[in-house]
Amino acid sequence: MVIPAEMRRTLEIQPGETLMAHVEDDRLVLERREQILERLRGELRGTTPAGTSMVDELIAERRAEARREAAEHG
C-alpha cells in the first residue's frame, strides 16, 4: 500500500516502515506496532492486582496441570 509522501511526512512514517492494519468503526486504521502495544498496555493496566507476577501465575498453572496429568496417567 502506498501512502502519499505528504501524509508520511505529517505522520513521521518512514518509507518502507511496517504498519499494522485493522478495522475500527467501519474504517481502516493503520498503526505502528509500538502504538498498538502502548494502547494495549493502557487497556490492561490495572487489571492485575498489585504485586501479582503473571509469570509466576503461569508457572503455577502449568505445574498444577502437569501434576493433574501425571495423576491421571500415573
N, CA, C and O atoms as a CHARMM CRD file, in Angstrom:
* protein
*
  296
    1    1 MET  N      0.85700  -1.16300   0.00000 PROA 1      0.00000
    2    1 MET  CA     0.00000   0.00000   0.00000 PROA 1      0.00000
    3    1 MET  C      0.90400   1.22800   0.00000 PROA 1      0.00000
    4    1 MET  O      1.88000   1.28800   0.74900 PROA 1      0.00000
    5    2 VAL  N      0.59400   2.15800  -0.80100 PROA 2      0.00000
    6    2 VAL  CA     1.39600   3.38000  -0.89800 PROA 2      0.00000
    7    2 VAL  C      0.69400   4.50700  -0.15100 PROA 2      0.00000
    8    2 VAL  O     -0.47400   4.80600  -0.40000 PROA 2      0.00000
    9    3 ILE  N      1.42300   5.12200   0.76100 PROA 3      0.00000
   10    3 ILE  CA     0.90600   6.28100   1.49000 PROA 3      0.00000
   11    3 ILE  C      1.59400   7.49800   0.89300 PROA 3      0.00000
   12    3 ILE  O      2.82200   7.53700   0.82100 PROA 3      0.00000
   13    4 PRO  N      0.82800   8.48800   0.46500 PROA 4      0.00000
   14    4 PRO  CA     1.43700   9.66500  -0.15100 PROA 4      0.00000
   15    4 PRO  C      2.50300  10.30000   0.74000 PROA 4      0.00000
   16    4 PRO  O      2.37400  10.31900   1.96500 PROA 4      0.00000
   17    5 ALA  N      3.55300  10.81900   0.11000 PROA 5      0.00000
   18    5 ALA  CA     4.70700  11.37700   0.81600 PROA 5      0.00000
   19    5 ALA  C      4.30200  12.45100   1.81800 PROA 5      0.00000
   20    5 ALA  O      4.83500  12.48600   2.92700 PROA 5      0.00000
   21    6 GLU  N      3.37100  13.32800   1.45100 PROA 6      0.00000
   22    6 GLU  CA     2.95600  14.40600   2.35700 PROA 6      0.00000
   23    6 GLU  C      2.34900  13.84200   3.63800 PROA 6      0.00000
   24    6 GLU  O      2.61000  14.34900   4.72900 PROA 6      0.00000
   25    7 MET  N      1.53800  12.79000   3.50500 PROA 7      0.00000
   26    7 MET  CA     0.94100  12.15100   4.68700 PROA 7      0.00000
   27    7 MET  C      2.03200  11.48300   5.52200 PROA 7      0.00000
   28    7 MET  O      2.01300  11.57100   6.75000 PROA 7      0.00000
   29    8 ARG  N      2.98800  10.81400   4.86200 PROA 8      0.00000
   30    8 ARG  CA     4.07600  10.16400   5.60400 PROA 8      0.00000
   31    8 ARG  C      4.87500  11.19400   6.39000 PROA 8      0.00000
   32    8 ARG  O      5.23000  10.95800   7.54500 PROA 8      0.00000
   33    9 ARG  N      5.15600  12.32900   5.77400 PROA 9      0.00000
   34    9 ARG  CA     5.91200  13.38000   6.48500 PROA 9      0.00000
   35    9 ARG  C      5.12600  13.89000   7.69100 PROA 9      0.00000
   36    9 ARG  O      5.68200  14.05000   8.77700 PROA 9      0.00000
   37   10 THR  N      3.83800  14.14100   7.49700 PROA 10     0.00000
   38   10 THR  CA     2.99300  14.65200   8.58100 PROA 10     0.00000
   39   10 THR  C      2.95100  13.66600   9.74100 PROA 10     0.00000
   40   10 THR  O      2.99900  14.06800  10.90400 PROA 10     0.00000
   41   11 LEU  N      2.86000  12.37000   9.42600 PROA 11     0.00000
   42   11 LEU  CA     2.75900  11.33600  10.45700 PROA 11     0.00000
   43   11 LEU  C      4.11100  10.76600  10.86600 PROA 11     0.00000
   44   11 LEU  O      4.19000   9.87100  11.70700 PROA 11     0.00000
   45   12 GLU  N      5.18100  11.29600  10.25800 PROA 12     0.00000
   46   12 GLU  CA     6.54600  10.84400  10.53800 PROA 12     0.00000
   47   12 GLU  C      6.69800   9.34300  10.29500 PROA 12     0.00000
   48   12 GLU  O      7.30400   8.62800  11.09400 PROA 12     0.00000
   49   13 ILE  N      6.14200   8.88600   9.18900 PROA 13     0.00000
   50   13 ILE  CA     6.25300   7.49400   8.76500 PROA 13     0.00000
   51   13 ILE  C      7.36300   7.42600   7.72200 PROA 13     0.00000
   52   13 ILE  O      7.36000   8.18000   6.74900 PROA 13     0.00000
   53   14 GLN  N      8.30400   6.52300   7.93300 PROA 14     0.00000
   54   14 GLN  CA     9.41900   6.36600   7.01000 PROA 14     0.00000
   55   14 GLN  C      9.01900   5.44900   5.85300 PROA 14     0.00000
   56   14 GLN  O      8.24800   4.51000   6.04800 PROA 14     0.00000
   57   15 PRO  N      9.53600   5.71200   4.65500 PROA 15     0.00000
   58   15 PRO  CA     9.25700   4.80600   3.53400 PROA 15     0.00000
   59   15 PRO  C      9.67900   3.38100   3.91000 PROA 15     0.00000
   60   15 PRO  O     10.77300   3.17000   4.43300 PROA 15     0.00000
   61   16 GLY  N      8.82100   2.42700   3.64400 PROA 16     0.00000
   62   16 GLY  CA     9.12000   1.03700   3.95600 PROA 16     0.00000
   63   16 GLY  C      8.78600   0.61400   5.37600 PROA 16     0.00000
   64   16 GLY  O      8.90000  -0.56500   5.71400 PROA 16     0.00000
   65   17 GLU  N      8.37300   1.56400   6.21500 PROA 17     0.00000
   66   17 GLU  CA     8.03400   1.22900   7.59800 PROA 17     0.00000
   67   17 GLU  C      6.81000   0.31400   7.61600 PROA 17     0.00000
   68   17 GLU  O      5.87500   0.51300   6.84000 PROA 17     0.00000
   69   18 THR  N      6.81300  -0.68500   8.49800 PROA 18     0.00000
   70   18 THR  CA     5.70000  -1.62500   8.59900 PROA 18     0.00000
   71   18 THR  C      4.62500  -1.07300   9.51800 PROA 18     0.00000
   72   18 THR  O      4.90300  -0.66300  10.64500 PROA 18     0.00000
   73   19 LEU  N      3.40000  -1.06800   9.02500 PROA 19     0.00000
   74   19 LEU  CA     2.24700  -0.64200   9.81300 PROA 19     0.00000
   75   19 LEU  C      1.28200  -1.81100   9.90300 PROA 19     0.00000
   76   19 LEU  O      1.20200  -2.63000   8.98800 PROA 19     0.00000
   77   20 MET  N      0.55700  -1.88500  10.99600 PROA 20     0.00000
   78   20 MET  CA    -0.44300  -2.92800  11.20500 PROA 20     0.00000
   79   20 MET  C     -1.80000  -2.32900  10.84100 PROA 20     0.00000
   80   20 MET  O     -2.08100  -1.17500  11.16400 PROA 20     0.00000
   81   21 ALA  N     -2.63400  -3.11400  10.17100 PROA 21     0.00000
   82   21 ALA  CA    -3.95400  -2.64300   9.76000 PROA 21     0.00000
   83   21 ALA  C     -5.03700  -3.37400  10.52600 PROA 21     0.00000
   84   21 ALA  O     -4.93000  -4.57300  10.78200 PROA 21     0.00000
   85   22 HSD  N     -6.08600  -2.64100  10.89400 PROA 22     0.00000
   86   22 HSD  CA    -7.26800  -3.25600  11.49100 PROA 22     0.00000
   87   22 HSD  C     -8.47500  -2.37900  11.18800 PROA 22     0.00000
   88   22 HSD  O     -8.34000  -1.20700  10.83700 PROA 22     0.00000
   89   23 VAL  N     -9.65100  -2.96800  11.32900 PROA 23     0.00000
   90   23 VAL  CA   -10.89500  -2.23300  11.07100 PROA 23     0.00000
   91   23 VAL  C    -11.44400  -1.75500  12.39900 PROA 23     0.00000
   92   23 VAL  O    -11.53500  -2.51500  13.36400 PROA 23     0.00000
   93   24 GLU  N    -11.80900  -0.48600  12.43300 PROA 24     0.00000
   94   24 GLU  CA   -12.35700   0.12800  13.64300 PROA 24     0.00000
   95   24 GLU  C    -13.49700   1.04700  13.22000 PROA 24     0.00000
   96   24 GLU  O    -13.28500   2.00800  12.48000 PROA 24     0.00000
   97   25 ASP  N    -14.69000   0.75300  13.68600 PROA 25     0.00000
   98   25 ASP  CA   -15.86400   1.56900  13.33300 PROA 25     0.00000
   99   25 ASP  C    -15.99000   1.74900  11.82200 PROA 25     0.00000
  100   25 ASP  O    -16.16700   2.86700  11.33800 PROA 25     0.00000
  101   26 ASP  N    -15.89800   0.64500  11.08000 PROA 26     0.00000
  102   26 ASP  CA   -16.02100   0.66100   9.61500 PROA 26     0.00000
  103   26 ASP  C    -14.95800   1.51300   8.92300 PROA 26     0.00000
  104   26 ASP  O    -15.17600   2.00300   7.81500 PROA 26     0.00000
  105   27 ARG  N    -13.81300   1.68800   9.57400 PROA 27     0.00000
  106   27 ARG  CA   -12.68900   2.42500   8.97900 PROA 27     0.00000
  107   27 ARG  C    -11.45900   1.54100   9.00300 PROA 27     0.00000
  108   27 ARG  O    -11.29500   0.72800   9.91300 PROA 27     0.00000
  109   28 LEU  N    -10.59700   1.69000   8.01700 PROA 28     0.00000
  110   28 LEU  CA    -9.30900   1.00800   8.00900 PROA 28     0.00000
  111   28 LEU  C     -8.32900   1.86900   8.78800 PROA 28     0.00000
  112   28 LEU  O     -8.12700   3.03500   8.45000 PROA 28     0.00000
  113   29 VAL  N     -7.71700   1.31100   9.82600 PROA 29     0.00000
  114   29 VAL  CA    -6.78600   2.04600  10.67700 PROA 29     0.00000
  115   29 VAL  C     -5.40100   1.42400  10.52600 PROA 29     0.00000
  116   29 VAL  O     -5.25000   0.20600  10.62900 PROA 29     0.00000
  117   30 LEU  N     -4.39800   2.25000  10.28300 PROA 30     0.00000
  118   30 LEU  CA    -3.01100   1.81200  10.19700 PROA 30     0.00000
  119   30 LEU  C     -2.27400   2.34300  11.41400 PROA 30     0.00000
  120   30 LEU  O     -2.35400   3.53100  11.72600 PROA 30     0.00000
  121   31 GLU  N     -1.55500   1.45900  12.10200 PROA 31     0.00000
  122   31 GLU  CA    -0.81400   1.86400  13.30500 PROA 31     0.00000
  123   31 GLU  C      0.55000   1.19500  13.31600 PROA 31     0.00000
  124   31 GLU  O      0.74600   0.11100  12.76500 PROA 31     0.00000
  125   32 ARG  N      1.48300   1.87800  13.96100 PROA 32     0.00000
  126   32 ARG  CA     2.77800   1.26500  14.21200 PROA 32     0.00000
  127   32 ARG  C      2.60400   0.21800  15.30400 PROA 32     0.00000
  128   32 ARG  O      1.72900   0.33800  16.16200 PROA 32     0.00000
  129   33 ARG  N      3.44500  -0.80500  15.26200 PROA 33     0.00000
  130   33 ARG  CA     3.40800  -1.87000  16.26600 PROA 33     0.00000
  131   33 ARG  C      3.52500  -1.27900  17.67800 PROA 33     0.00000
  132   33 ARG  O      2.81700  -1.70400  18.59100 PROA 33     0.00000
  133   34 GLU  N      4.41000  -0.30900  17.84900 PROA 34     0.00000
  134   34 GLU  CA     4.62600   0.30300  19.16100 PROA 34     0.00000
  135   34 GLU  C      3.36900   1.00000  19.66100 PROA 34     0.00000
  136   34 GLU  O      3.07700   0.97000  20.85600 PROA 34     0.00000
  137   35 GLN  N      2.62000   1.63000  18.75400 PROA 35     0.00000
  138   35 GLN  CA     1.38500   2.30100  19.14500 PROA 35     0.00000
  139   35 GLN  C      0.35200   1.29000  19.63400 PROA 35     0.00000
  140   35 GLN  O     -0.35300   1.53700  20.61200 PROA 35     0.00000
  141   36 ILE  N      0.26700   0.16100  18.95600 PROA 36     0.00000
  142   36 ILE  CA    -0.68100  -0.87800  19.35800 PROA 36     0.00000
  143   36 ILE  C     -0.31500  -1.42700  20.72400 PROA 36     0.00000
  144   36 ILE  O     -1.17700  -1.58600  21.58800 PROA 36     0.00000
  145   37 LEU  N      0.97900  -1.72200  20.92000 PROA 37     0.00000
  146   37 LEU  CA     1.41800  -2.25300  22.21400 PROA 37     0.00000
  147   37 LEU  C      1.13700  -1.27100  23.34000 PROA 37     0.00000
  148   37 LEU  O      0.68100  -1.67200  24.41100 PROA 37     0.00000
  149   38 GLU  N      1.40100   0.00500  23.11200 PROA 38     0.00000
  150   38 GLU  CA     1.15000   1.01000  24.15200 PROA 38     0.00000
  151   38 GLU  C     -0.34000   1.11700  24.46300 PROA 38     0.00000
  152   38 GLU  O     -0.72600   1.24400  25.62500 PROA 38     0.00000
  153   39 ARG  N     -1.17600   1.06500  23.42400 PROA 39     0.00000
  154   39 ARG  CA    -2.63100   1.12000  23.63400 PROA 39     0.00000
  155   39 ARG  C     -3.09300  -0.08700  24.44100 PROA 39     0.00000
  156   39 ARG  O     -3.88700   0.05400  25.37200 PROA 39     0.00000
  157   40 LEU  N     -2.60300  -1.26600  24.08900 PROA 40     0.00000
  158   40 LEU  CA    -2.99200  -2.47600  24.81500 PROA 40     0.00000
  159   40 LEU  C     -2.50400  -2.44000  26.25900 PROA 40     0.00000
  160   40 LEU  O     -3.22900  -2.84000  27.17000 PROA 40     0.00000
  161   41 ARG  N     -1.28700  -1.96600  26.46900 PROA 41     0.00000
  162   41 ARG  CA    -0.78200  -1.84700  27.84600 PROA 41     0.00000
  163   41 ARG  C     -1.68600  -0.93600  28.66900 PROA 41     0.00000
  164   41 ARG  O     -1.98100  -1.22600  29.82900 PROA 41     0.00000
  165   42 GLY  N     -2.12100   0.16000  28.06700 PROA 42     0.00000
  166   42 GLY  CA    -3.01400   1.07900  28.76100 PROA 42     0.00000
  167   42 GLY  C     -4.34800   0.44200  29.09700 PROA 42     0.00000
  168   42 GLY  O     -4.89700   0.65700  30.17800 PROA 42     0.00000
  169   43 GLU  N     -4.87300  -0.35500  28.15200 PROA 43     0.00000
  170   43 GLU  CA    -6.15300  -1.01600  28.39200 PROA 43     0.00000
  171   43 GLU  C     -6.03700  -2.08200  29.47000 PROA 43     0.00000
  172   43 GLU  O     -6.97900  -2.30000  30.23200 PROA 43     0.00000
  173   44 LEU  N     -4.88800  -2.74800  29.54200 PROA 44     0.00000
  174   44 LEU  CA    -4.70500  -3.83100  30.50400 PROA 44     0.00000
  175   44 LEU  C     -4.19300  -3.36300  31.86400 PROA 44     0.00000
  176   44 LEU  O     -4.27000  -4.09800  32.84900 PROA 44     0.00000
  177   45 ARG  N     -3.67100  -2.14000  31.91400 PROA 45     0.00000
  178   45 ARG  CA    -3.13700  -1.61500  33.16200 PROA 45     0.00000
  179   45 ARG  C     -4.23300  -1.60300  34.22300 PROA 45     0.00000
  180   45 ARG  O     -5.34000  -1.12200  33.98000 PROA 45     0.00000
  181   46 GLY  N     -3.92200  -2.12200  35.37000 PROA 46     0.00000
  182   46 GLY  CA    -4.88700  -2.13400  36.46800 PROA 46     0.00000
  183   46 GLY  C     -5.77200  -3.36000  36.49600 PROA 46     0.00000
  184   46 GLY  O     -6.60400  -3.49500  37.39200 PROA 46     0.00000
  185   47 THR  N     -5.61200  -4.26700  35.52500 PROA 47     0.00000
  186   47 THR  CA    -6.45400  -5.46100  35.51900 PROA 47     0.00000
  187   47 THR  C     -5.87700  -6.57400  36.37800 PROA 47     0.00000
  188   47 THR  O     -6.55600  -7.56800  36.63400 PROA 47     0.00000
  189   48 THR  N     -4.64600  -6.42600  36.82500 PROA 48     0.00000
  190   48 THR  CA    -3.99200  -7.41800  37.67000 PROA 48     0.00000
  191   48 THR  C     -3.69400  -6.77100  39.01200 PROA 48     0.00000
  192   48 THR  O     -3.18300  -5.65200  39.04800 PROA 48     0.00000
  193   49 PRO  N     -3.99900  -7.44200  40.11600 PROA 49     0.00000
  194   49 PRO  CA    -3.71200  -6.85900  41.43100 PROA 49     0.00000
  195   49 PRO  C     -2.23100  -6.52700  41.59300 PROA 49     0.00000
  196   49 PRO  O     -1.36700  -7.24700  41.09300 PROA 49     0.00000
  197   50 ALA  N     -1.95000  -5.44200  42.29100 PROA 50     0.00000
  198   50 ALA  CA    -0.56400  -5.03100  42.52900 PROA 50     0.00000
  199   50 ALA  C      0.20700  -6.15800  43.20300 PROA 50     0.00000
  200   50 ALA  O     -0.31700  -6.84400  44.08000 PROA 50     0.00000
  201   51 GLY  N      1.44400  -6.34100  42.79000 PROA 51     0.00000
  202   51 GLY  CA     2.28800  -7.36100  43.38600 PROA 51     0.00000
  203   51 GLY  C      2.11400  -8.74100  42.77800 PROA 51     0.00000
  204   51 GLY  O      2.79400  -9.68500  43.18000 PROA 51     0.00000
  205   52 THR  N      1.20900  -8.87000  41.81000 PROA 52     0.00000
  206   52 THR  CA     0.98600 -10.16300  41.16100 PROA 52     0.00000
  207   52 THR  C      1.93900 -10.30200  39.98300 PROA 52     0.00000
  208   52 THR  O      2.03800  -9.41100  39.14000 PROA 52     0.00000
  209   53 SER  N      2.62900 -11.41600  39.93600 PROA 53     0.00000
  210   53 SER  CA     3.50800 -11.70500  38.81400 PROA 53     0.00000
  211   53 SER  C      2.77500 -12.64800  37.87000 PROA 53     0.00000
  212   53 SER  O      2.46300 -13.78100  38.23500 PROA 53     0.00000
  213   54 MET  N      2.50200 -12.18400  36.67000 PROA 54     0.00000
  214   54 MET  CA     1.81900 -13.02800  35.70100 PROA 54     0.00000
  215   54 MET  C      2.68300 -14.22700  35.32600 PROA 54     0.00000
  216   54 MET  O      2.15500 -15.29800  35.02500 PROA 54     0.00000
  217   55 VAL  N      3.98500 -14.06300  35.33900 PROA 55     0.00000
  218   55 VAL  CA     4.89600 -15.17600  35.04600 PROA 55     0.00000
  219   55 VAL  C      4.75500 -16.24700  36.12300 PROA 55     0.00000
  220   55 VAL  O      4.62700 -17.43200  35.81800 PROA 55     0.00000
  221   56 ASP  N      4.78100 -15.81900  37.38800 PROA 56     0.00000
  222   56 ASP  CA     4.62800 -16.77800  38.48800 PROA 56     0.00000
  223   56 ASP  C      3.27500 -17.48000  38.41800 PROA 56     0.00000
  224   56 ASP  O      3.18100 -18.68000  38.67600 PROA 56     0.00000
  225   57 GLU  N      2.22700 -16.73100  38.07000 PROA 57     0.00000
  226   57 GLU  CA     0.89300 -17.31500  37.93800 PROA 57     0.00000
  227   57 GLU  C      0.87500 -18.37200  36.83300 PROA 57     0.00000
  228   57 GLU  O      0.30600 -19.44900  37.01100 PROA 57     0.00000
  229   58 LEU  N      1.48800 -18.07100  35.71200 PROA 58     0.00000
  230   58 LEU  CA     1.52100 -19.02000  34.60000 PROA 58     0.00000
  231   58 LEU  C      2.30000 -20.27900  34.97000 PROA 58     0.00000
  232   58 LEU  O      1.86500 -21.39300  34.68000 PROA 58     0.00000
  233   59 ILE  N      3.45300 -20.09500  35.61200 PROA 59     0.00000
  234   59 ILE  CA     4.25200 -21.24800  36.03000 PROA 59     0.00000
  235   59 ILE  C      3.46300 -22.12600  37.00000 PROA 59     0.00000
  236   59 ILE  O      3.48100 -23.35000  36.87600 PROA 59     0.00000
  237   60 ALA  N      2.77300 -21.51500  37.96100 PROA 60     0.00000
  238   60 ALA  CA     1.97500 -22.27600  38.93000 PROA 60     0.00000
  239   60 ALA  C      0.86600 -23.05200  38.22000 PROA 60     0.00000
  240   60 ALA  O      0.60700 -24.20900  38.55100 PROA 60     0.00000
  241   61 GLU  N      0.21000 -22.41600  37.24400 PROA 61     0.00000
  242   61 GLU  CA    -0.84800 -23.10200  36.49700 PROA 61     0.00000
  243   61 GLU  C     -0.28500 -24.28600  35.72400 PROA 61     0.00000
  244   61 GLU  O     -0.88700 -25.36000  35.71000 PROA 61     0.00000
  245   62 ARG  N      0.86200 -24.10000  35.08400 PROA 62     0.00000
  246   62 ARG  CA     1.48400 -25.17900  34.30500 PROA 62     0.00000
  247   62 ARG  C      1.89800 -26.34500  35.20600 PROA 62     0.00000
  248   62 ARG  O      1.73000 -27.50800  34.84000 PROA 62     0.00000
  249   63 ARG  N      2.43300 -26.03200  36.36900 PROA 63     0.00000
  250   63 ARG  CA     2.83200 -27.09600  37.30400 PROA 63     0.00000
  251   63 ARG  C      1.62200 -27.86800  37.80800 PROA 63     0.00000
  252   63 ARG  O      1.66500 -29.09400  37.91000 PROA 63     0.00000
  253   64 ALA  N      0.54600 -27.16000  38.12200 PROA 64     0.00000
  254   64 ALA  CA    -0.67600 -27.82800  38.59200 PROA 64     0.00000
  255   64 ALA  C     -1.24100 -28.72500  37.49000 PROA 64     0.00000
  256   64 ALA  O     -1.68400 -29.84200  37.75700 PROA 64     0.00000
  257   65 GLU  N     -1.22300 -28.23400  36.26300 PROA 65     0.00000
  258   65 GLU  CA    -1.69800 -29.04700  35.14900 PROA 65     0.00000
  259   65 GLU  C     -0.82900 -30.28500  34.95900 PROA 65     0.00000
  260   65 GLU  O     -1.35600 -31.36800  34.70200 PROA 65     0.00000
  261   66 ALA  N      0.48600 -30.15200  35.08000 PROA 66     0.00000
  262   66 ALA  CA     1.39900 -31.28700  34.94900 PROA 66     0.00000
  263   66 ALA  C      1.12600 -32.32400  36.04800 PROA 66     0.00000
  264   66 ALA  O      1.17000 -33.52700  35.79200 PROA 66     0.00000
  265   67 ARG  N      0.84300 -31.85200  37.27400 PROA 67     0.00000
  266   67 ARG  CA     0.52500 -32.78600  38.37400 PROA 67     0.00000
  267   67 ARG  C     -0.77500 -33.53200  38.09000 PROA 67     0.00000
  268   67 ARG  O     -0.86500 -34.73500  38.33900 PROA 67     0.00000
  269   68 ARG  N     -1.78900 -32.82700  37.56800 PROA 68     0.00000
  270   68 ARG  CA    -3.06500 -33.46400  37.23300 PROA 68     0.00000
  271   68 ARG  C     -2.86600 -34.52400  36.15400 PROA 68     0.00000
  272   68 ARG  O     -3.39200 -35.63200  36.25400 PROA 68     0.00000
  273   69 GLU  N     -2.10700 -34.17400  35.12700 PROA 69     0.00000
  274   69 GLU  CA    -1.86300 -35.13500  34.04700 PROA 69     0.00000
  275   69 GLU  C     -1.08500 -36.34900  34.54600 PROA 69     0.00000
  276   69 GLU  O     -1.37800 -37.47800  34.15200 PROA 69     0.00000
  277   70 ALA  N     -0.09700 -36.12400  35.41000 PROA 70     0.00000
  278   70 ALA  CA     0.69400 -37.23400  35.94900 PROA 70     0.00000
  279   70 ALA  C     -0.18700 -38.15000  36.78700 PROA 70     0.00000
  280   70 ALA  O     -0.04300 -39.37100  36.72800 PROA 70     0.00000
  281   71 ALA  N     -1.10400 -37.57000  37.57100 PROA 71     0.00000
  282   71 ALA  CA    -2.00200 -38.36000  38.42100 PROA 71     0.00000
  283   71 ALA  C     -2.97100 -39.18500  37.55500 PROA 71     0.00000
  284   71 ALA  O     -3.29400 -40.32400  37.89300 PROA 71     0.00000
  285   72 GLU  N     -3.42700 -38.60400  36.44500 PROA 72     0.00000
  286   72 GLU  CA    -4.36600 -39.29900  35.55700 PROA 72     0.00000
  287   72 GLU  C     -3.68900 -40.45900  34.83200 PROA 72     0.00000
  288   72 GLU  O     -4.31300 -41.49500  34.60100 PROA 72     0.00000
  289   73 HSD  N     -2.41900 -40.29000  34.47300 PROA 73     0.00000
  290   73 HSD  CA    -1.71800 -41.28600  33.66600 PROA 73     0.00000
  291   73 HSD  C     -0.78200 -42.13400  34.49600 PROA 73     0.00000
  292   73 HSD  O     -0.10800 -43.02200  33.97500 PROA 73     0.00000
  293   74 GLY  N     -0.74000 -41.85500  35.81100 PROA 74     0.00000
  294   74 GLY  CA     0.05200 -42.47200  36.81900 PROA 74     0.00000
  295   74 GLY  C      0.78700 -43.65700  36.54000 PROA 74     0.00000
  296   74 GLY  O      1.46900 -44.18300  37.42000 PROA 74     0.00000
